[in-house]
Amino acid sequence: MKRGKKYVDAAKLIDRNVQYDASEAISLVKKCAVAKFDETIEAHIRLSVDGRHADQQVRGAVVLPHGTGKTVRVLVFAKGDKAAEAQAAGADFVGAEDLIPKIQNEGWLDFDVVVATPDMMGVVGRLGRVLGPKGLMPNPKAGTVTMDVTKAINDIKAGKIEYRLDKTNIIHVPVGKASFTEEQLLDNFNTLMGAIIKARPAAAKGQYLRSVTLASTMGPGVKLNTAKLS
């Protein structure tokens, strides 16, 4: 794969044979984020678990202290008082059965997170084929199936992110933007890692963190020293 000049120049700053401390890695990733837009800084965490087994699933949510730098659009499935509460709490979209055809037939997906009250999950379940593959299905573990819609919306708007294993047992999550200070990114990263380490399944054997890499949207990856993280 041919890389652009900016990427090649940025990659020269990183020693591929070194596993960096978190603070050094964040400093390098910021230096490598040279695109014309404010790049997202992402963490890619490979775990020594097998997500195909229910007792080795790693999934949850955590509020990053400095947010993600992204404006998150929240859709809430609720009725009556809960719908009014969701609107008052700042949800971008609120609805019930009326939203099913819009999402199913018209392909409307102008939202980033879906929250639902438990009584609406029968309705939301009909959208499983659309929302599931996009990681948008509400889930009690992530706090997105709840009667406390105000707290759910406030947390999401404040920088709550979901983390979950993909098919290759890697978690991909944003930890902020290149415009954040190193201290803000480190704070967010440490909060995220604390949550993932705490979520270690009892069935996980041996070294839990196999590899941790930080990278900006367009920049090269920087490997971290996992021994210093666990």
NORFENHU-V698733 format. One line per field, one symbol per residue. phi: phi as a letter, one per 40 degrees, with the letter a starting at -180 (. if undefined). psi: psi as a letter, one per 30 degrees, with the letter a starting at -180 (. if undefined). Layout:
phi: ???
psi: ???
This chain:
phi: .cbccccccccccbcccbbccdcccccccccccbccbccccbbbbcbcbbcccdcbcbaiaaccdbgbgbcbcbbbcabfdcccccccchccabaaddcdccccccgcacabbbbacdccccccdcbdcccdccgbccadccgbbacccccdcdcccchcbcbacccbgbbbacbibcccccccccdccccccdcccccdccccbgccccabbbacdbcccbcbccccbc
psi: kklleeeeeefffkjfgkjlleeeeeeeeeefiglfljkkkkkjjklhljffkeggkjkalkjkfgafgkkkkkkkjllbeeeeeeeefgkekkabfffeeeeeefgjhhlfkkkklefffeeeffgefeeefggfkkkeeggfjlfifeeeeeeeffgklkklkafghkkjkkgalfflleeeeeeeeeeeeeeeefgkkffklajejekkkkllefllkkkljffff.
